[in-house]
Amino acid sequence: MSNVPSNPRENTLPKSAGWTVCMRGFRSWLQLERGLSSNSIEAYARDVQRLAFFAQNLAQPPFEPSGFETTHVDAFVAQLFDEGLSRNSQSRILSGVRNFCKYLILEGIVERDPLELLDSPRPERKLPDVLAIQEIQAIIEAIDLSRKEGIRNRAILETMYSCGLRVSEVVGLRLSCIDEVDGFVKVIGKGNKERIIPIGELALETIARYIEEYRKFVDIEPGYEDTLFLGRRGRELTRQMVFTMLRRTAHEAGIRKQVSPHTFRHSFATHLMESGADIRVVQEMLGHSSVSTTEIYTHLDQNYLREQMEQFHPRNIKA
């Protein structure tokens, strides 16, 4: 039996609906009923487009959504493997297809989930790159404050490291979401989920300086009045602009690691765990829906401890 509960709402698609029609309805369902962000919707849509291409061009014989059955699943997974995709990529694609199947069941296109008996490939849990505290400090201090946008860039990096924000979250920050009195910032994360995160005094001080020295002199375009971090043209920064700025600054600081906004986020979490922070607290600040996602930092912490033991234990130090 399907593990998807029956839906009393009236179905909006005919059972004979093709891939294009079902894809369009799937997007609307993700947006209106699931409340997912545009980035998540596009990711799921790409996953299902792979399935649609397989169904129409590679499967023998081709099949429509109403004909998607368990017998097709193994062939689809084999196709993903033949394409050389990693286990992580296969698992992500199948996650999108599972959501599509839930939608098909709700619409009455299929009666049961074709993937219900499938064991998804176990994701490879790679430890993320992490910067040392000294490296974080070196990058932040490498920003040239004599340049007009220098104080803005420093405020961005201080905020990212203070709060562990995703790059999409930092470019989407609003002035009205900064509580400088109590020291909190309200963030809209994945799936439009809101969370409240403490922000450090140094980050708040740098933001205040940025507002006084940079933001108040920018000619802000209509619609961006509440956007915290602005570009020269008075608009919201793009994620790529932040990525490029950070990579350039890390190079100027002499850091030869691959540094990205996500590296700052990983470093934030790792440094908290190394200092003894509760994993549930770190989970809440990162916005992870499951603590299992946050547990990777406990493994990272264990590796750190082993490195310290091997480096400093008297029985491990080579003469």
C-alpha atoms as a printed R data frame, in Angstrom:
    type eleno elety resid chain resno       x      y       z
1   ATOM     1    CA   MET     A     1   0.000  0.000   0.000
2   ATOM     2    CA   SER     A     2   1.112  3.549  -0.649
3   ATOM     3    CA   ASN     A     3   2.327  5.519   2.317
4   ATOM     4    CA   VAL     A     4   0.759  8.680   0.888
5   ATOM     5    CA   PRO     A     5  -2.499  9.544   2.642
6   ATOM     6    CA   SER     A     6  -5.623  9.937   0.554
7   ATOM     7    CA   ASN     A     7  -6.502 13.501  -0.346
8   ATOM     8    CA   PRO     A     8 -10.149 14.539  -0.221
9   ATOM     9    CA   ARG     A     9  -9.637 17.422  -2.648
10  ATOM    10    CA   GLU     A    10 -10.972 17.206  -6.174
11  ATOM    11    CA   ASN     A    11  -8.429 16.074  -8.742
12  ATOM    12    CA   THR     A    12  -7.515 18.739 -11.284
13  ATOM    13    CA   LEU     A    13  -5.825 16.603 -13.956
14  ATOM    14    CA   PRO     A    14  -7.234 13.878 -16.190
15  ATOM    15    CA   LYS     A    15  -5.679 10.446 -15.736
16  ATOM    16    CA   SER     A    16  -4.401 10.636 -19.309
17  ATOM    17    CA   ALA     A    17  -2.389 13.815 -18.670
18  ATOM    18    CA   GLY     A    18   1.041 13.780 -20.321
19  ATOM    19    CA   TRP     A    19   4.431 14.736 -18.949
20  ATOM    20    CA   THR     A    20   4.211 18.437 -19.853
21  ATOM    21    CA   VAL     A    21   0.827 18.881 -18.187
22  ATOM    22    CA   CYS     A    22   1.854 16.907 -15.092
23  ATOM    23    CA   MET     A    23   5.094 18.838 -14.793
24  ATOM    24    CA   ARG     A    24   3.200 22.118 -14.899
25  ATOM    25    CA   GLY     A    25   0.781 20.917 -12.237
26  ATOM    26    CA   PHE     A    26   3.668 19.580 -10.129
27  ATOM    27    CA   ARG     A    27   5.325 23.016 -10.111
28  ATOM    28    CA   SER     A    28   2.086 24.665  -9.003
29  ATOM    29    CA   TRP     A    29   1.617 22.067  -6.258
30  ATOM    30    CA   LEU     A    30   5.133 22.634  -4.922
31  ATOM    31    CA   GLN     A    31   4.607 26.383  -4.865
32  ATOM    32    CA   LEU     A    32   1.021 26.696  -3.643
33  ATOM    33    CA   GLU     A    33   0.528 23.639  -1.433
34  ATOM    34    CA   ARG     A    34   4.074 22.830  -0.308
35  ATOM    35    CA   GLY     A    35   5.206 26.461  -0.096
36  ATOM    36    CA   LEU     A    36   8.683 25.729  -1.451
37  ATOM    37    CA   SER     A    37  11.101 28.390  -2.641
38  ATOM    38    CA   SER     A    38  11.703 28.993  -6.343
39  ATOM    39    CA   ASN     A    39  15.175 27.388  -6.065
40  ATOM    40    CA   SER     A    40  13.727 24.196  -4.545
41  ATOM    41    CA   ILE     A    41  10.985 24.065  -7.166
42  ATOM    42    CA   GLU     A    42  13.514 24.369  -9.990
43  ATOM    43    CA   ALA     A    43  15.675 21.629  -8.440
44  ATOM    44    CA   TYR     A    44  12.714 19.231  -8.194
45  ATOM    45    CA   ALA     A    45  11.624 20.117 -11.727
46  ATOM    46    CA   ARG     A    46  15.079 19.263 -13.120
47  ATOM    47    CA   ASP     A    47  14.948 15.890 -11.361
48  ATOM    48    CA   VAL     A    48  11.558 15.057 -12.860
49  ATOM    49    CA   GLN     A    49  12.639 16.276 -16.294
50  ATOM    50    CA   ARG     A    50  15.279 13.544 -16.196
51  ATOM    51    CA   LEU     A    51  12.546 11.013 -15.551
52  ATOM    52    CA   ALA     A    52  10.398 12.470 -18.341
53  ATOM    53    CA   PHE     A    53  13.289 12.286 -20.825
54  ATOM    54    CA   PHE     A    54  13.948  8.683 -19.813
55  ATOM    55    CA   ALA     A    55  10.258  7.780 -20.147
56  ATOM    56    CA   GLN     A    56   9.891  9.331 -23.593
57  ATOM    57    CA   ASN     A    57  13.271  8.580 -25.185
58  ATOM    58    CA   LEU     A    58  15.075  5.743 -23.398
59  ATOM    59    CA   ALA     A    59  12.436  3.450 -21.935
60  ATOM    60    CA   GLN     A    60  11.283  0.498 -24.046
61  ATOM    61    CA   PRO     A    61   8.450  1.017 -24.621
62  ATOM    62    CA   PRO     A    62   8.026  4.709 -23.698
63  ATOM    63    CA   PHE     A    63   5.427  5.458 -21.032
64  ATOM    64    CA   GLU     A    64   3.280  8.345 -19.802
65  ATOM    65    CA   PRO     A    65   2.933  9.391 -16.121
66  ATOM    66    CA   SER     A    66  -0.124  7.174 -15.673
67  ATOM    67    CA   GLY     A    67   1.958  4.207 -16.817
68  ATOM    68    CA   PHE     A    68   4.885  4.803 -14.454
69  ATOM    69    CA   GLU     A    69   5.294  1.511 -12.602
70  ATOM    70    CA   THR     A    70   7.761 -0.242 -10.340
71  ATOM    71    CA   THR     A    71   9.165 -2.152 -13.323
72  ATOM    72    CA   HIS     A    72  10.451  1.153 -14.749
73  ATOM    73    CA   VAL     A    73  12.265  2.196 -11.593
74  ATOM    74    CA   ASP     A    74  15.217 -0.201 -11.839
75  ATOM    75    CA   ALA     A    75  15.823  0.804 -15.447
76  ATOM    76    CA   PHE     A    76  15.739  4.495 -14.518
77  ATOM    77    CA   VAL     A    77  18.199  3.990 -11.659
78  ATOM    78    CA   ALA     A    78  20.463  1.958 -13.965
79  ATOM    79    CA   GLN     A    79  20.373  4.848 -16.442
80  ATOM    80    CA   LEU     A    80  21.470  7.291 -13.714
81  ATOM    81    CA   PHE     A    81  24.331  4.934 -12.850
82  ATOM    82    CA   ASP     A    82  25.360  4.617 -16.513
83  ATOM    83    CA   GLU     A    83  25.545  8.413 -16.718
84  ATOM    84    CA   GLY     A    84  28.267  8.305 -14.078
85  ATOM    85    CA   LEU     A    85  26.313 10.206 -11.450
86  ATOM    86    CA   SER     A    86  27.502  9.985  -7.859
87  ATOM    87    CA   ARG     A    87  25.397  8.335  -5.173
88  ATOM    88    CA   ASN     A    88  24.590 11.771  -3.799
89  ATOM    89    CA   SER     A    89  23.281 12.941  -7.174
90  ATOM    90    CA   GLN     A    90  21.258  9.757  -7.667
91  ATOM    91    CA   SER     A    91  19.749 10.081  -4.199
92  ATOM    92    CA   ARG     A    92  18.815 13.726  -4.805
93  ATOM    93    CA   ILE     A    93  17.166 12.963  -8.159
94  ATOM    94    CA   LEU     A    94  15.160 10.109  -6.668
95  ATOM    95    CA   SER     A    95  14.033 12.420  -3.871
96  ATOM    96    CA   GLY     A    96  12.567 14.761  -6.486
97  ATOM    97    CA   VAL     A    97  10.912 11.839  -8.269
98  ATOM    98    CA   ARG     A    98   9.392 10.626  -4.970
99  ATOM    99    CA   ASN     A    99   7.755 14.012  -4.507
100 ATOM   100    CA   PHE     A   100   6.475 13.867  -8.073
101 ATOM   101    CA   CYS     A   101   4.946 10.464  -7.376
102 ATOM   102    CA   LYS     A   102   3.195 11.853  -4.290
103 ATOM   103    CA   TYR     A   103   1.682 14.496  -6.530
104 ATOM   104    CA   LEU     A   104   0.596 11.896  -9.108
105 ATOM   105    CA   ILE     A   105  -1.134  9.895  -6.360
106 ATOM   106    CA   LEU     A   106  -2.931 12.979  -5.052
107 ATOM   107    CA   GLU     A   107  -4.144 13.711  -8.578
108 ATOM   108    CA   GLY     A   108  -5.247 10.121  -9.135
109 ATOM   109    CA   ILE     A   109  -2.831  9.683 -12.054
110 ATOM   110    CA   VAL     A   110  -1.283  6.608 -10.385
111 ATOM   111    CA   GLU     A   111  -2.668  4.504  -7.552
112 ATOM   112    CA   ARG     A   112   0.547  3.650  -5.729
113 ATOM   113    CA   ASP     A   113   4.096  4.960  -5.489
114 ATOM   114    CA   PRO     A   114   6.347  3.145  -8.008
115 ATOM   115    CA   LEU     A   115   9.334  3.905  -5.747
116 ATOM   116    CA   GLU     A   116   7.848  2.570  -2.512
117 ATOM   117    CA   LEU     A   117   9.974 -0.604  -2.582
118 ATOM   118    CA   LEU     A   118  13.148  1.125  -3.744
119 ATOM   119    CA   ASP     A   119  16.108  1.576  -1.416
120 ATOM   120    CA   SER     A   120  17.682  4.838  -2.499
121 ATOM   121    CA   PRO     A   121  21.485  4.920  -2.865
122 ATOM   122    CA   ARG     A   122  23.038  5.833   0.466
123 ATOM   123    CA   PRO     A   123  24.469  9.355   0.178
124 ATOM   124    CA   GLU     A   124  28.205  9.766   0.563
125 ATOM   125    CA   ARG     A   125  28.828 11.871   3.651
126 ATOM   126    CA   LYS     A   126  31.824 14.013   2.791
127 ATOM   127    CA   LEU     A   127  33.312 16.196   5.477
128 ATOM   128    CA   PRO     A   128  33.089 19.836   4.382
129 ATOM   129    CA   ASP     A   129  36.064 22.137   4.023
130 ATOM   130    CA   VAL     A   130  36.591 24.181   7.174
131 ATOM   131    CA   LEU     A   131  38.683 27.260   7.861
132 ATOM   132    CA   ALA     A   132  40.618 27.734  11.065
133 ATOM   133    CA   ILE     A   133  39.610 30.669  13.264
134 ATOM   134    CA   GLN     A   134  42.841 32.424  12.298
135 ATOM   135    CA   GLU     A   135  42.045 31.951   8.602
136 ATOM   136    CA   ILE     A   136  38.572 33.444   9.049
137 ATOM   137    CA   GLN     A   137  40.126 36.426  10.786
138 ATOM   138    CA   ALA     A   138  42.775 36.815   8.086
139 ATOM   139    CA   ILE     A   139  40.139 36.875   5.342
140 ATOM   140    CA   ILE     A   140  37.976 39.461   7.108
141 ATOM   141    CA   GLU     A   141  40.980 41.671   7.857
142 ATOM   142    CA   ALA     A   142  42.174 41.419   4.240
143 ATOM   143    CA   ILE     A   143  39.239 43.537   3.073
144 ATOM   144    CA   ASP     A   144  40.441 46.948   1.929
145 ATOM   145    CA   LEU     A   145  38.378 49.451   3.931
146 ATOM   146    CA   SER     A   146  39.734 52.319   1.845
147 ATOM   147    CA   ARG     A   147  37.553 51.127  -1.025
148 ATOM   148    CA   LYS     A   148  33.992 52.398  -1.090
149 ATOM   149    CA   GLU     A   149  32.401 48.957  -0.758
150 ATOM   150    CA   GLY     A   150  34.985 47.674   1.737
151 ATOM   151    CA   ILE     A   151  32.905 48.209   4.860
152 ATOM   152    CA   ARG     A   152  29.912 46.565   3.169
153 ATOM   153    CA   ASN     A   153  31.967 43.494   2.293
154 ATOM   154    CA   ARG     A   154  33.324 43.261   5.824
155 ATOM   155    CA   ALA     A   155  29.787 43.515   7.226
156 ATOM   156    CA   ILE     A   156  28.693 40.703   4.922
157 ATOM   157    CA   LEU     A   157  31.490 38.372   6.059
158 ATOM   158    CA   GLU     A   158  31.053 39.259   9.743
159 ATOM   159    CA   THR     A   159  27.341 38.481   9.448
160 ATOM   160    CA   MET     A   160  27.882 35.216   7.584
161 ATOM   161    CA   TYR     A   161  30.355 33.938  10.155
162 ATOM   162    CA   SER     A   162  28.447 35.277  13.170
163 ATOM   163    CA   CYS     A   163  25.171 33.616  12.137
164 ATOM   164    CA   GLY     A   164  26.164 30.709   9.859
165 ATOM   165    CA   LEU     A   165  23.983 31.989   7.031
166 ATOM   166    CA   ARG     A   166  23.590 30.546   3.573
167 ATOM   167    CA   VAL     A   167  24.590 32.971   0.821
168 ATOM   168    CA   SER     A   168  20.945 33.243  -0.303
169 ATOM   169    CA   GLU     A   169  19.996 34.184   3.258
170 ATOM   170    CA   VAL     A   170  22.618 36.901   3.615
171 ATOM   171    CA   VAL     A   171  21.733 38.606   0.315
172 ATOM   172    CA   GLY     A   172  18.063 38.394   1.293
173 ATOM   173    CA   LEU     A   173  18.494 40.009   4.727
174 ATOM   174    CA   ARG     A   174  16.193 42.927   5.502
175 ATOM   175    CA   LEU     A   175  16.875 45.992   7.620
176 ATOM   176    CA   SER     A   176  13.643 45.383   9.477
177 ATOM   177    CA   CYS     A   177  14.829 41.891  10.467
178 ATOM   178    CA   ILE     A   178  17.857 43.135  12.428
179 ATOM   179    CA   ASP     A   179  17.186 43.505  16.164
180 ATOM   180    CA   GLU     A   180  20.244 45.403  17.366
181 ATOM   181    CA   VAL     A   181  18.793 45.864  20.875
182 ATOM   182    CA   ASP     A   182  18.411 42.170  21.763
183 ATOM   183    CA   GLY     A   183  21.030 40.956  19.282
184 ATOM   184    CA   PHE     A   184  18.958 38.759  16.964
185 ATOM   185    CA   VAL     A   185  18.357 38.519  13.237
186 ATOM   186    CA   LYS     A   186  15.302 37.024  11.535
187 ATOM   187    CA   VAL     A   187  16.167 34.890   8.513
188 ATOM   188    CA   ILE     A   188  13.996 33.349   5.799
189 ATOM   189    CA   GLY     A   189  15.644 30.062   4.879
190 ATOM   190    CA   LYS     A   190  14.876 27.089   2.650
191 ATOM   191    CA   GLY     A   191  11.192 26.495   2.004
192 ATOM   192    CA   ASN     A   192  10.429 30.022   3.260
193 ATOM   193    CA   LYS     A   193  10.983 28.797   6.818
194 ATOM   194    CA   GLU     A   194  11.678 31.568   9.293
195 ATOM   195    CA   ARG     A   195  14.191 31.285  12.111
196 ATOM   196    CA   ILE     A   196  15.629 33.651  14.703
197 ATOM   197    CA   ILE     A   197  19.420 33.600  15.141
198 ATOM   198    CA   PRO     A   198  21.627 35.400  17.681
199 ATOM   199    CA   ILE     A   199  24.077 37.809  16.084
200 ATOM   200    CA   GLY     A   200  27.335 38.903  17.697
201 ATOM   201    CA   GLU     A   201  28.174 42.416  18.812
202 ATOM   202    CA   LEU     A   202  31.071 42.730  16.366
203 ATOM   203    CA   ALA     A   203  28.804 41.880  13.434
204 ATOM   204    CA   LEU     A   204  26.191 44.382  14.643
205 ATOM   205    CA   GLU     A   205  28.833 47.085  15.028
206 ATOM   206    CA   THR     A   206  30.109 46.444  11.506
207 ATOM   207    CA   ILE     A   207  26.563 46.537  10.094
208 ATOM   208    CA   ALA     A   208  25.929 49.863  11.843
209 ATOM   209    CA   ARG     A   209  29.137 51.277  10.401
210 ATOM   210    CA   TYR     A   210  28.191 50.010   6.923
211 ATOM   211    CA   ILE     A   211  24.816 51.743   7.148
212 ATOM   212    CA   GLU     A   212  26.413 55.045   8.199
213 ATOM   213    CA   GLU     A   213  29.348 55.006   5.781
214 ATOM   214    CA   TYR     A   214  27.908 53.281   2.708
215 ATOM   215    CA   ARG     A   215  24.245 52.434   2.627
216 ATOM   216    CA   LYS     A   216  22.824 55.867   3.449
217 ATOM   217    CA   PHE     A   217  24.662 57.325   0.444
218 ATOM   218    CA   VAL     A   218  23.367 54.764  -2.068
219 ATOM   219    CA   ASP     A   219  20.633 55.792  -4.490
220 ATOM   220    CA   ILE     A   220  18.223 52.970  -3.607
221 ATOM   221    CA   GLU     A   221  15.923 51.710  -6.334
222 ATOM   222    CA   PRO     A   222  12.203 51.418  -5.515
223 ATOM   223    CA   GLY     A   223  11.426 48.049  -3.947
224 ATOM   224    CA   TYR     A   224  14.832 47.672  -2.287
225 ATOM   225    CA   GLU     A   225  14.362 50.127   0.568
226 ATOM   226    CA   ASP     A   226  14.364 47.346   3.174
227 ATOM   227    CA   THR     A   227  17.222 45.346   1.630
228 ATOM   228    CA   LEU     A   228  20.199 45.370   3.981
229 ATOM   229    CA   PHE     A   229  23.181 44.781   1.692
230 ATOM   230    CA   LEU     A   230  23.051 46.839  -1.497
231 ATOM   231    CA   GLY     A   231  25.150 47.058  -4.623
232 ATOM   232    CA   ARG     A   232  26.321 50.283  -6.207
233 ATOM   233    CA   ARG     A   233  23.113 50.577  -8.212
234 ATOM   234    CA   GLY     A   234  20.926 50.344  -5.138
235 ATOM   235    CA   ARG     A   235  19.741 46.794  -5.736
236 ATOM   236    CA   GLU     A   236  20.049 43.507  -3.869
237 ATOM   237    CA   LEU     A   237  23.369 41.738  -4.358
238 ATOM   238    CA   THR     A   238  23.446 38.446  -6.228
239 ATOM   239    CA   ARG     A   239  24.829 35.243  -4.749
240 ATOM   240    CA   GLN     A   240  27.525 35.202  -7.418
241 ATOM   241    CA   MET     A   241  28.699 38.678  -6.400
242 ATOM   242    CA   VAL     A   242  29.192 37.523  -2.801
243 ATOM   243    CA   PHE     A   243  30.932 34.347  -3.957
244 ATOM   244    CA   THR     A   244  33.336 36.305  -6.181
245 ATOM   245    CA   MET     A   245  34.062 38.867  -3.462
246 ATOM   246    CA   LEU     A   246  34.861 36.179  -0.900
247 ATOM   247    CA   ARG     A   247  37.042 34.150  -3.237
248 ATOM   248    CA   ARG     A   248  39.040 37.263  -4.209
249 ATOM   249    CA   THR     A   249  39.432 38.325  -0.575
250 ATOM   250    CA   ALA     A   250  40.576 34.845   0.498
251 ATOM   251    CA   HIS     A   251  43.223 34.911  -2.238
252 ATOM   252    CA   GLU     A   252  44.419 38.332  -1.070
253 ATOM   253    CA   ALA     A   253  44.649 36.942   2.481
254 ATOM   254    CA   GLY     A   254  46.965 34.195   1.268
255 ATOM   255    CA   ILE     A   255  44.416 31.388   1.838
256 ATOM   256    CA   ARG     A   256  44.935 28.676  -0.760
257 ATOM   257    CA   LYS     A   257  41.923 26.560   0.182
258 ATOM   258    CA   GLN     A   258  38.774 26.559  -1.931
259 ATOM   259    CA   VAL     A   259  36.745 29.176  -0.045
260 ATOM   260    CA   SER     A   260  33.053 29.877  -0.641
261 ATOM   261    CA   PRO     A   261  30.175 31.307   1.408
262 ATOM   262    CA   HIS     A   262  29.332 27.721   2.383
263 ATOM   263    CA   THR     A   263  32.847 27.351   3.790
264 ATOM   264    CA   PHE     A   264  32.044 30.160   6.220
265 ATOM   265    CA   ARG     A   265  28.813 28.382   7.192
266 ATOM   266    CA   HIS     A   266  30.634 25.081   7.772
267 ATOM   267    CA   SER     A   267  33.315 26.855   9.784
268 ATOM   268    CA   PHE     A   268  30.690 28.583  11.928
269 ATOM   269    CA   ALA     A   269  29.102 25.234  12.835
270 ATOM   270    CA   THR     A   270  32.396 23.436  13.363
271 ATOM   271    CA   HIS     A   271  33.815 26.101  15.654
272 ATOM   272    CA   LEU     A   272  30.637 26.013  17.746
273 ATOM   273    CA   MET     A   273  30.798 22.219  18.064
274 ATOM   274    CA   GLU     A   274  34.496 22.300  18.930
275 ATOM   275    CA   SER     A   275  33.693 24.779  21.712
276 ATOM   276    CA   GLY     A   276  31.075 22.449  23.210
277 ATOM   277    CA   ALA     A   277  27.823 23.873  21.800
278 ATOM   278    CA   ASP     A   278  24.786 21.575  21.996
279 ATOM   279    CA   ILE     A   279  24.053 19.913  18.652
280 ATOM   280    CA   ARG     A   280  20.360 20.851  18.903
281 ATOM   281    CA   VAL     A   281  21.302 24.514  19.257
282 ATOM   282    CA   VAL     A   282  23.563 24.319  16.200
283 ATOM   283    CA   GLN     A   283  20.782 22.545  14.286
284 ATOM   284    CA   GLU     A   284  18.357 25.356  15.111
285 ATOM   285    CA   MET     A   285  20.776 28.095  14.073
286 ATOM   286    CA   LEU     A   286  21.669 26.368  10.800
287 ATOM   287    CA   GLY     A   287  18.004 25.738   9.994
288 ATOM   288    CA   HIS     A   288  18.432 21.988   9.493
289 ATOM   289    CA   SER     A   289  15.115 20.146   9.498
290 ATOM   290    CA   SER     A   290  16.795 16.982  10.812
291 ATOM   291    CA   VAL     A   291  19.528 16.670  13.431
292 ATOM   292    CA   SER     A   292  21.110 13.933  11.293
293 ATOM   293    CA   THR     A   293  22.224 16.658   8.878
294 ATOM   294    CA   THR     A   294  23.949 18.501  11.719
295 ATOM   295    CA   GLU     A   295  25.632 15.329  12.988
296 ATOM   296    CA   ILE     A   296  28.293 15.637  10.287
297 ATOM   297    CA   TYR     A   297  29.898 18.293  12.486
298 ATOM   298    CA   THR     A   298  30.269 15.814  15.338
299 ATOM   299    CA   HIS     A   299  32.295 13.612  12.973
300 ATOM   300    CA   LEU     A   300  34.304 16.658  11.968
301 ATOM   301    CA   ASP     A   301  34.945 17.404  15.633
302 ATOM   302    CA   GLN     A   302  36.125 13.826  16.204
303 ATOM   303    CA   ASN     A   303  38.583 14.181  13.326
304 ATOM   304    CA   TYR     A   304  39.868 17.397  14.868
305 ATOM   305    CA   LEU     A   305  40.399 15.658  18.193
306 ATOM   306    CA   ARG     A   306  42.267 12.815  16.514
307 ATOM   307    CA   GLU     A   307  44.526 15.260  14.678
308 ATOM   308    CA   GLN     A   308  45.303 17.018  17.957
309 ATOM   309    CA   MET     A   309  46.015 13.706  19.697
310 ATOM   310    CA   GLU     A   310  48.307 12.515  16.916
311 ATOM   311    CA   GLN     A   311  50.128 15.836  16.894
312 ATOM   312    CA   PHE     A   312  50.629 16.351  20.627
313 ATOM   313    CA   HIS     A   313  50.379 12.953  22.393
314 ATOM   314    CA   PRO     A   314  53.890 12.040  23.624
315 ATOM   315    CA   ARG     A   315  53.615  8.477  22.280
316 ATOM   316    CA   ASN     A   316  52.785  9.783  18.788
317 ATOM   317    CA   ILE     A   317  55.415 12.530  18.481
318 ATOM   318    CA   LYS     A   318  58.295 11.342  16.304
319 ATOM   319    CA   ALA     A   319  61.792 12.062  17.520
